[in-house]
Amino acid sequence: MITVSDKAKEKVSRLMSDAHLDETYRLRASVAGGGCSGLSYKLDFDNEVRPMDQEFEDKGVRVVVDMKSFLYLAGTELDFSDGLNGKGFQFNNPNASRECGCGESFSV
């Protein structure tokens, strides 16, 4: 399961509204090779669910994850920070053994 904090829910809702996306769109979370720790997080909006996708809903936010990425993201909480130490989405990933300083990449 992928969970969503209240702050992340507010930001996702605002972004979807600003982009005029309807209820067919979901938040797609994925993992790609790269970044200073080996793997990096990706977020996008998608209105297509593929056959092997895992789909979750938390606090009204629908999240889809491909099966390969789900192996790395299971149990992750998506959060949003707008503080002085950095602004943006943050992945609180229990599977990450190491993260880079900016929090955009990780290793397992």
Long-range contacts (C-beta under 8 A, 24 or more apart in sequence): 1-56, 1-58, 1-74, 1-75, 2-29, 2-56, 2-58, 2-63, 2-65, 2-73, 2-74, 2-76, 2-77, 2-78, 3-56, 3-58, 3-76, 3-77, 3-78, 4-58, 4-59, 4-61, 4-63, 4-77, 4-78, 5-77, 5-78, 5-79, 5-80, 6-59, 7-79, 7-80, 7-81, 7-82, 8-61, 8-78, 8-79, 8-80, 8-89, 9-58, 9-59, 9-60, 9-61, 10-80, 11-80, 11-89, 12-61, 13-60, 13-61, 15-45, 16-45, 19-45, 21-45, 21-47, 26-55, 26-62, 26-63, 26-64, 27-61, 27-62, 27-63, 27-64, 27-78, 28-63, 28-64, 28-65, 29-63, 29-64, 29-65, 29-69, 29-73, 29-76, 29-78, 29-91, 30-65, 30-66, 30-69, 31-68, 31-69, 31-72, 31-73, 34-105, 35-100, 35-104, 35-105, 35-106, 36-100, 36-105, 37-98, 37-99, 37-100, 37-105, 37-106, 37-107, 38-105, 38-106, 38-107, 39-72, 39-105, 39-106, 39-107, 39-108, 40-104, 40-105, 40-106, 41-89, 41-91, 41-104, 41-105, 41-106, 43-78, 43-89, 72-108
